Every structure is written in C-alpha cells, then in structure tokens.
Amino acid sequence: MADRAPHPNPVHTAGNAVPPLDTDLAGTLDDLDGIHPGIDLIRDGIRLLALDRHTTDGTQTLLAALAGSAGADVITAIGNLVARLATADHNPALRTLPLDTQKAAQRHGEQAAFHLSDPDLAAHASEASAAITDT
C-alpha cells in the first residue's frame, strides 16, 4: 500500500480539532433536556453550532445572528417568543387564568422582549463579530 500524501490543509490535525463542549455550556444544555421538543431542537442546534468547524466569515455571521444584531438575531427572536407565550391572545393555555394574572404575565413577557432586543445587549457580540478579520 502506497504512503498517503500529507493532508493539504494543516487545519485538520489533532491539535486543531474542535474541542468538546465546556462544562458551562454542556451543563446548561443538560439542564434544558426534556422540557419540550422545541427546546430539544434548540439544544441540538446550539450543540451543532458549538461543535461544528467554522470559517472566520461564518463565525462573524454566526456571532451577529446569535446575539449581535438587536432586532434581527436569535436573542430577539427568543424575546419575541417569550412575549408571545406570555400573552393569552396568543397562548390559549393562559386564558383560564384570572384577568389580572394574564395581564401581569403579558406585561412581563413584553418587558422581556424589550430588554432582550436592547442594542446594548447585542453590543458585545456585535463587537466580537467586528473584531474578527480575515487576514
């Protein structure tokens, strides 16, 4: 059997392997296990994003899409989902609650959406994205 030529891309070496999940991220994902199939899909997506190999350009885009573009990122989408789930008009499960409880839940959901879409919250992820330059 002929010797194989070395791989032309030195990135694919043991020293450049994508490391396993750190204990903080792995623990958070474990804590969210089994709550709802939608949450399990989100967990799977986060795990895929964390363990996949990315380009610098792709990393910039992911940082912005995840949390660095207030109003157009995953954090904003989650805030909008929180507001929707906390509103009886959109979540029939809440319609059996007393009206004052419905209104309190809605108010807090709306405040969560407002704060999660705050540009200050997105600033650091946006700056991380901007700091990555393809040289």
Contacts in CASP RR format, 6 or more apart in sequence:
PFRMAT RR
TARGET T0000
AUTHOR 0000-0000-0000
METHOD contacts of the structure
MODEL  1
MADRAPHPNPVHTAGNAVPPLDTDLAGTLDDLDGIHPGIDLIRDGIRLLA
LDRHTTDGTQTLLAALAGSAGADVITAIGNLVARLATADHNPALRTLPLD
TQKAAQRHGEQAAFHLSDPDLAAHASEASAAITDT
7 13 0 8 1.000
10 16 0 8 1.000
11 53 0 8 1.000
18 51 0 8 1.000
18 52 0 8 1.000
18 53 0 8 1.000
20 26 0 8 1.000
20 51 0 8 1.000
21 29 0 8 1.000
21 47 0 8 1.000
21 50 0 8 1.000
21 51 0 8 1.000
25 46 0 8 1.000
25 50 0 8 1.000
29 43 0 8 1.000
29 46 0 8 1.000
29 47 0 8 1.000
32 39 0 8 1.000
32 40 0 8 1.000
32 42 0 8 1.000
32 43 0 8 1.000
33 40 0 8 1.000
33 43 0 8 1.000
34 40 0 8 1.000
49 62 0 8 1.000
49 66 0 8 1.000
54 62 0 8 1.000
56 132 0 8 1.000
56 133 0 8 1.000
56 134 0 8 1.000
57 134 0 8 1.000
59 129 0 8 1.000
59 132 0 8 1.000
60 129 0 8 1.000
60 130 0 8 1.000
60 132 0 8 1.000
61 129 0 8 1.000
63 125 0 8 1.000
63 126 0 8 1.000
63 128 0 8 1.000
63 129 0 8 1.000
63 132 0 8 1.000
64 73 0 8 1.000
64 125 0 8 1.000
64 126 0 8 1.000
64 129 0 8 1.000
65 72 0 8 1.000
65 73 0 8 1.000
65 74 0 8 1.000
66 73 0 8 1.000
66 74 0 8 1.000
66 75 0 8 1.000
66 125 0 8 1.000
67 73 0 8 1.000
67 74 0 8 1.000
67 75 0 8 1.000
67 121 0 8 1.000
67 122 0 8 1.000
67 125 0 8 1.000
68 75 0 8 1.000
68 122 0 8 1.000
68 123 0 8 1.000
68 124 0 8 1.000
68 125 0 8 1.000
68 126 0 8 1.000
68 129 0 8 1.000
69 76 0 8 1.000
69 122 0 8 1.000
69 126 0 8 1.000
70 76 0 8 1.000
70 117 0 8 1.000
70 118 0 8 1.000
70 119 0 8 1.000
70 121 0 8 1.000
70 122 0 8 1.000
71 117 0 8 1.000
71 122 0 8 1.000
73 122 0 8 1.000
73 125 0 8 1.000
75 116 0 8 1.000
75 117 0 8 1.000
75 121 0 8 1.000
75 122 0 8 1.000
76 113 0 8 1.000
76 116 0 8 1.000
76 117 0 8 1.000
78 116 0 8 1.000
79 109 0 8 1.000
79 112 0 8 1.000
79 113 0 8 1.000
79 116 0 8 1.000
79 117 0 8 1.000
80 113 0 8 1.000
80 117 0 8 1.000
82 109 0 8 1.000
82 112 0 8 1.000
82 113 0 8 1.000
82 116 0 8 1.000
83 106 0 8 1.000
83 109 0 8 1.000
83 110 0 8 1.000
83 112 0 8 1.000
83 113 0 8 1.000
84 90 0 8 1.000
84 91 0 8 1.000
85 91 0 8 1.000
85 109 0 8 1.000
86 94 0 8 1.000
86 105 0 8 1.000
86 106 0 8 1.000
86 108 0 8 1.000
86 109 0 8 1.000
86 110 0 8 1.000
86 112 0 8 1.000
87 94 0 8 1.000
87 105 0 8 1.000
87 106 0 8 1.000
87 109 0 8 1.000
87 110 0 8 1.000
88 94 0 8 1.000
88 95 0 8 1.000
88 97 0 8 1.000
88 102 0 8 1.000
88 105 0 8 1.000
88 106 0 8 1.000
94 102 0 8 1.000
94 105 0 8 1.000
95 102 0 8 1.000
97 105 0 8 1.000
115 121 0 8 1.000
END
